[in-house]
Amino acid sequence: MNIIKYPAPSDWASIVARPHIDMTHLNDTVSKVIDEIRQGGDAAVKKYEKEFDHVELDSLLVSKDEMRAAQKHIPADLWDAMQLAHENIRKFHAAQQFNEIKVETAPGVVCWQKAIPIERVGLYIPGGTAPLFSTVLMLATPAKIAGCKHIIMCTPPDKTGHVNPAILAAASIAGIDHVYKAGGVQAIAAMAYGTESVPKVSKIFGPGNQYVMAAKQRVSLDSVAIDMPAGPSEVCVIADAQSNPRYVAADLLSQAEHGIDSQVLLISTSEQTIDAVEQEIGRQLDVLPRKDIAAKALENSKIVLVHNGDEAMALSNAYAPEHLIIATADYAELAEKVVNAGSVFLGNYACESAGDYASGTNHTLPTHGYADAYSGVNLDSFMRKVTFQHLDREGVRSIGRAVETMAENEQLLAHKNAMTLRLSDIEKSNT
């Protein structure tokens, strides 16, 4: 990891920059696959499953028998762990439900919002080097709470045509029974445009590699909404002299093992802590099964020594991390200064892994600096807020003249006339 000591604010831009992702080399492939699936439906999906996932499929839909068998193929303690995680995720997201409030903005003018679930949503669950069954719970649980009528899920099968049993078990726990064997670009295209088997959805959720990211952005231009722009996963850890170096190193490595394009950033006010963390990273890295992946990710990562907590927070806010761990003695004080972050973990014991799996918060978060403008997935992600207004005769009298004046000054006379007719009728009825 590259160590930078006491950088000037003018140097921060280079520190917070993410590794450049050149999408030009894959856009042609992504567009080609999307166009073929848009035209060819199931046959095109199966073609690309054979090409990319090396499997020949008779059917894209996971059968009920496969769903039932999944629980038998996972350890009992994993099933129990997923049940616990699901319950905590349910509790946290259920508490986010919207309360409708009617507001009389002027005499006779009443306005309100109503939260209406998106009817058709698609969930994408990666199944490559690390099958993310936890993401099933993170996406399906709030979708069910929101009341989405049609929830489908796509995930790649293995070379034998089977979906990872933990992914199917998580789907069962979350109440999802329409799961399709499709990965990568072909899955995104199938959900965006629909095929003979896969229904078209209105919004697509879920993480993925660069191809999935490019596909989501491509289909969002003309067909569906997506949860958020996404890139490689990342974490920023803020540490001081009281931080536990073993914990800090473990947190950095837990993020680095996601993929070679992941990035970790350590900001510390203590040079001694930095030295200790570096030593711990070396010790812990050696025993990781995904050592090579984590080591490659660390090449894109930085350690920054700063003067104080205020400077640490300013740099973190400039970085806008997906995950922010504040492992300092004054974490509560620094937490009040968080402006840009996807999800924040406070104190020595709040490891990012807790939020990734079972604390209850959602782990589908904005990356690549998008945390300065986007929220992570939450209950509202699966809802639309529709506004209503009711005007009675008094309401027309309250705001009618203002509406006429504003419409006339925008030179939209049909707008003005719509109010003028009502005002005139009301005035006539009062004479």
C-alpha positions in Angstrom: 0.0 0.0 0.0 1.2 3.5 -0.9 1.8 5.6 2.3 1.3 9.4 2.0 2.2 11.6 4.9 0.5 14.9 5.7 -0.7 15.7 2.2 -1.8 19.2 1.3 -5.5 19.6 0.4 -4.3 20.4 -3.1 -3.1 16.8 -3.3 -6.3 15.2 -2.2 -7.8 14.8 -5.7 -5.1 12.2 -6.6 -5.6 10.4 -3.3 -9.3 10.0 -3.6 -9.2 9.0 -7.3 -10.3 5.5 -8.0 -8.5 3.2 -10.4 -9.6 4.1 -13.9 -12.0 1.7 -15.5 -11.8 1.8 -19.3 -15.2 0.7 -20.5 -14.6 1.1 -24.2 -13.2 -2.4 -24.6 -16.4 -4.1 -23.3 -19.1 -1.7 -24.6 -19.2 -3.4 -28.0 -19.6 -6.9 -26.4 -22.3 -5.6 -24.0 -24.3 -3.9 -26.8 -24.0 -7.0 -29.0 -25.3 -9.3 -26.3 -28.1 -7.0 -25.3 -29.3 -6.5 -28.9 -29.3 -10.3 -29.6 -31.3 -11.1 -26.4 -33.7 -8.3 -27.2 -34.4 -10.0 -30.5 -33.8 -13.6 -29.8 -35.3 -14.1 -26.3 -34.7 -17.4 -24.5 -32.6 -18.9 -27.3 -30.2 -16.0 -27.2 -29.9 -16.2 -23.4 -29.1 -19.9 -23.6 -26.6 -19.2 -26.4 -24.7 -16.8 -24.2 -25.0 -19.1 -21.1 -23.2 -21.7 -23.1 -20.6 -19.2 -24.3 -19.9 -17.4 -21.0 -21.0 -19.8 -18.2 -20.1 -23.0 -20.2 -23.4 -24.7 -19.6 -26.2 -25.9 -21.9 -29.6 -25.3 -20.4 -33.0 -26.8 -21.3 -34.9 -24.4 -19.1 -34.0 -21.0 -17.6 -36.4 -21.3 -14.7 -35.2 -22.9 -11.5 -37.8 -25.7 -10.8 -39.7 -26.1 -7.5 -37.9 -29.3 -6.9 -34.5 -27.5 -7.2 -35.8 -24.9 -4.8 -36.9 -27.5 -2.2 -33.7 -29.5 -2.5 -31.5 -26.5 -1.9 -32.0 -26.4 1.9 -30.8 -30.0 2.1 -27.5 -29.1 0.6 -26.4 -26.4 3.0 -25.2 -26.8 6.6 -27.8 -26.3 9.3 -25.7 -23.5 10.9 -25.7 -21.6 7.6 -29.5 -21.9 7.3 -29.8 -20.6 10.9 -27.4 -17.7 10.2 -29.4 -16.7 7.1 -32.6 -16.8 9.1 -31.1 -14.5 11.8 -29.8 -12.1 9.1 -33.1 -12.1 7.3 -35.0 -11.2 10.5 -32.6 -8.3 11.3 -32.8 -7.0 7.8 -36.6 -7.2 8.0 -36.8 -5.3 11.2 -34.5 -2.5 10.0 -36.3 -2.0 6.6 -39.8 -2.4 8.0 -39.1 0.6 10.3 -38.6 2.7 7.1 -42.2 2.5 6.1 -43.6 5.8 4.9 -46.4 7.6 6.9 -48.8 9.5 4.7 -49.5 13.0 5.9 -52.0 15.4 4.3 -51.0 19.1 4.3 -53.4 22.0 3.7 -51.0 24.4 1.9 -53.6 27.1 1.5 -57.3 27.3 2.4 -59.1 24.7 0.4 -55.8 23.2 -1.0 -54.8 19.8 0.4 -51.7 17.9 -0.8 -50.2 14.6 0.1 -47.9 11.8 -0.9 -48.6 8.2 -1.2 -45.9 5.5 -1.3 -46.7 2.9 -4.0 -44.5 -0.2 -4.6 -42.9 -0.8 -8.0 -44.9 -3.7 -9.4 -42.1 -5.5 -11.2 -38.5 -5.7 -10.0 -35.6 -7.8 -11.0 -32.8 -8.8 -8.7 -29.4 -9.8 -10.0 -27.2 -12.0 -7.8 -23.6 -12.7 -8.8 -22.5 -16.3 -8.6 -18.9 -16.2 -9.8 -15.8 -16.3 -7.6 -18.0 -15.6 -4.5 -21.7 -16.5 -4.8 -23.4 -13.6 -2.9 -26.3 -15.3 -1.2 -26.3 -12.5 1.3 -27.3 -10.1 -1.4 -30.5 -12.1 -2.0 -31.6 -11.2 1.5 -30.5 -7.6 1.1 -32.6 -7.1 -2.0 -35.5 -9.5 -1.7 -36.4 -8.6 1.9 -37.1 -4.9 1.4 -38.8 -5.7 -2.0 -41.2 -8.0 -0.1 -41.8 -5.5 2.6 -42.5 -2.8 0.0 -45.2 -5.0 -1.5 -43.7 -5.4 -5.0 -46.2 -7.8 -6.8 -43.7 -9.5 -9.1 -40.1 -10.1 -7.9 -37.8 -12.2 -10.1 -34.2 -13.1 -9.6 -31.5 -14.0 -12.1 -28.2 -15.7 -11.1 -25.7 -17.7 -13.1 -25.7 -21.5 -12.9 -22.6 -23.7 -12.6 -21.3 -25.9 -15.4 -23.7 -28.6 -14.4 -26.7 -26.3 -14.8 -27.3 -25.9 -11.0 -27.6 -22.7 -9.0 -25.6 -22.4 -5.8 -27.8 -24.0 -3.1 -27.1 -21.2 -0.6 -28.5 -18.7 -3.1 -31.7 -20.7 -3.6 -32.0 -21.2 0.2 -31.7 -17.5 0.7 -34.4 -17.0 -1.9 -36.7 -19.4 -0.1 -36.1 -17.6 3.2 -36.9 -14.2 1.6 -40.0 -15.6 -0.2 -38.7 -15.5 -3.8 -39.9 -18.4 -5.9 -39.2 -17.1 -9.5 -35.5 -17.7 -10.0 -33.8 -17.9 -13.4 -30.5 -19.4 -14.5 -28.9 -16.5 -16.3 -25.7 -14.5 -15.5 -23.9 -11.4 -16.6 -25.1 -9.2 -19.5 -27.6 -11.8 -20.7 -29.4 -11.7 -17.3 -29.6 -7.9 -17.3 -30.9 -7.8 -20.9 -33.5 -10.5 -20.2 -34.9 -8.6 -17.2 -34.8 -5.3 -19.1 -36.6 -6.4 -22.2 -38.3 -9.7 -21.3 -38.0 -13.1 -23.0 -40.4 -16.0 -23.4 -39.4 -17.2 -19.8 -38.1 -14.1 -18.1 -40.6 -11.3 -17.4 -39.8 -7.7 -18.2 -39.3 -5.6 -15.0 -39.4 -1.9 -14.3 -36.3 -1.7 -12.1 -33.1 -3.8 -11.8 -31.1 -4.2 -8.6 -27.9 -5.9 -7.8 -24.1 -5.8 -8.0 -21.8 -7.4 -10.6 -18.6 -7.2 -12.5 -17.7 -4.5 -15.1 -19.9 -6.2 -17.8 -22.9 -6.2 -15.5 -22.3 -2.6 -14.6 -22.0 -1.6 -18.2 -25.1 -3.6 -19.1 -27.2 -2.0 -16.3 -26.1 1.5 -17.5 -26.9 0.6 -21.1 -30.4 -0.7 -20.5 -31.2 2.2 -18.2 -31.0 4.6 -21.1 -34.2 3.2 -22.8 -35.9 0.5 -20.9 -35.7 0.2 -17.1 -34.5 2.0 -14.0 -31.5 0.7 -12.0 -30.7 0.9 -8.4 -27.6 3.1 -8.7 -24.3 3.4 -10.7 -21.9 0.9 -9.3 -18.2 0.0 -9.5 -15.7 -2.0 -7.6 -16.3 -2.3 -3.8 -14.3 -0.1 -1.4 -13.7 0.8 2.3 -12.2 3.8 4.1 -11.0 3.2 7.7 -10.2 6.1 10.0 -7.9 5.1 12.9 -6.0 6.8 15.7 -3.6 5.7 18.4 -6.4 3.9 20.3 -7.5 1.8 17.3 -6.9 -2.0 17.3 -4.3 -2.6 14.5 -5.5 -6.3 14.2 -9.1 -5.2 13.6 -8.1 -2.4 11.2 -6.0 -4.8 9.1 -8.8 -7.4 9.1 -11.3 -4.8 7.9 -9.0 -3.6 5.1 -8.4 -7.2 3.9 -12.1 -8.1 4.2 -12.7 -5.5 1.5 -9.6 -6.2 -0.6 -10.6 -9.9 -1.0 -13.8 -8.8 -3.0 -11.8 -8.4 -6.2 -8.6 -7.2 -7.7 -10.2 -3.9 -8.6 -11.4 -3.2 -5.1 -9.8 -0.4 -3.2 -9.1 0.3 0.5 -8.1 3.5 2.1 -6.7 3.9 5.6 -6.6 7.4 7.1 -4.8 7.7 10.5 -3.6 10.3 12.9 -1.1 7.9 14.3 2.1 6.8 12.5 2.6 4.0 15.1 -0.9 2.7 14.3 0.0 2.8 10.6 3.2 0.7 11.2 1.3 -1.8 13.3 -1.5 -2.1 10.7 1.0 -2.8 7.9 2.6 -5.6 9.9 -0.8 -7.1 10.7 -1.8 -6.9 7.0 1.3 -9.0 6.1 0.5 -11.6 8.8 -3.2 -11.9 8.0 -2.8 -11.8 4.2 -0.6 -14.9 4.2 -3.3 -17.2 5.5 -6.2 -15.9 3.3 -7.5 -18.3 0.7 -8.1 -15.3 -1.6 -4.6 -14.0 -0.9 -3.7 -13.3 -4.5 -6.9 -11.3 -5.1 -6.5 -9.2 -1.9 -2.8 -8.5 -2.6 -3.6 -7.2 -6.1 -6.3 -5.0 -4.6 -3.9 -3.6 -2.1 -1.8 -2.3 -5.0 -4.6 0.2 -5.8 -4.9 1.2 -2.1 -3.4 4.0 0.0 -2.5 4.8 3.6 -2.7 8.5 4.6 -1.2 10.1 7.7 -3.1 13.3 8.7 -2.8 15.8 11.6 -6.1 15.3 13.3 -9.6 14.0 13.2 -11.1 17.0 11.4 -8.6 16.5 8.6 -9.4 12.8 8.5 -13.1 13.5 8.1 -12.6 16.1 5.5 -10.5 13.7 3.4 -13.0 10.9 3.9 -15.9 13.2 2.8 -13.8 14.0 -0.3 -13.4 10.3 -1.0 -17.1 9.5 -0.4 -16.5 5.9 0.4 -19.0 3.0 0.0 -18.1 1.8 3.5 -16.7 4.0 6.2 -15.3 2.6 9.4 -14.5 5.1 12.2 -12.4 3.1 14.6 -11.2 6.0 16.8 -11.7 6.8 20.4 -13.9 9.8 19.5 -16.0 8.0 16.9 -19.2 9.5 18.1 -17.9 13.0 17.6 -16.4 12.2 14.2 -19.7 10.5 13.1 -21.4 13.9 13.3 -19.1 15.1 10.6 -19.9 12.5 8.1 -21.3 14.0 4.9 -20.5 11.5 2.1 -20.6 7.8 2.8 -22.7 4.8 1.8 -22.8 3.0 5.2 -20.9 4.0 8.4 -19.5 1.6 11.1 -18.6 3.1 14.5 -16.1 1.9 17.0 -13.7 -1.0 17.2 -16.3 -3.7 17.2 -18.4 -2.5 14.2 -16.7 -4.4 11.4 -17.9 -3.9 7.9 -18.7 -7.7 7.8 -21.6 -7.0 10.3 -23.3 -4.8 7.8 -22.5 -7.0 4.9 -24.4 -9.9 6.5 -26.5 -9.6 9.6 -26.7 -6.2 11.5 -29.8 -5.3 9.5 -28.5 -2.4 7.3 -28.3 -2.9 3.6 -25.0 -3.7 1.9 -26.0 -2.7 -1.6 -24.3 0.7 -1.7 -23.0 3.4 -4.0 -19.4 3.1 -5.0 -16.8 5.0 -7.0 -17.6 8.3 -5.3 -21.3 8.2 -6.0 -22.0 8.3 -2.2 -21.9 12.0 -2.5 -25.2 11.9 -4.4 -26.8 8.4 -4.0 -28.2 6.5 -1.1 -27.7 2.8 -0.6 -30.7 0.4 -1.3 -33.5 1.0 1.2 -37.2 0.5 1.4 -37.8 3.6 -0.7 -35.7 2.1 -3.5 -38.6 -0.3 -4.2 -41.3 2.4 -3.9 -42.5 5.4 -5.9 -43.8 8.5 -4.2 -47.0 9.7 -6.0 -48.3 13.2 -5.1 -52.0 14.0 -4.8 -53.8 17.3 -4.5 -57.4 18.3 -4.0 -58.8 21.8 -4.5 -62.3 22.8 -3.6 -63.9 26.1 -4.5 -62.1 27.9 -1.7 -58.8 26.4 -2.9 -59.4 27.9 -6.4 -60.0 31.3 -4.8 -56.9 30.9 -2.6 -54.3 30.3 -5.4 -56.2 30.9 -8.6 -54.9 34.4 -9.3 -51.3 33.4 -8.6 -51.6 30.5 -11.0 -53.0 32.8 -13.7 -50.2 35.3 -13.2 -47.4 32.8 -13.3 -48.8 31.0 -16.4 -49.3 34.2 -18.3 -45.7 35.3 -17.5 -44.4 32.0 -18.8 -46.5 32.6 -21.9 -48.5 29.4 -21.4 -51.9 30.7 -21.9 -53.7 27.3 -22.0 -52.4 26.8 -18.5 -53.8 30.1 -17.5 -57.1 29.4 -19.1 -57.5 26.1 -17.2 -57.6 28.1 -14.0 -59.5 31.1 -15.4 -62.5 29.0 -16.4 -62.8 27.7 -12.9 -62.4 31.1 -11.3 -65.0 32.5 -13.6 -67.5 29.8 -12.9 -67.0 30.2 -9.1 -67.4 34.0 -9.3 -70.6 33.6 -11.4 -72.1 31.1 -8.9 -71.5 33.6 -6.1 -73.4 36.4 -7.8 
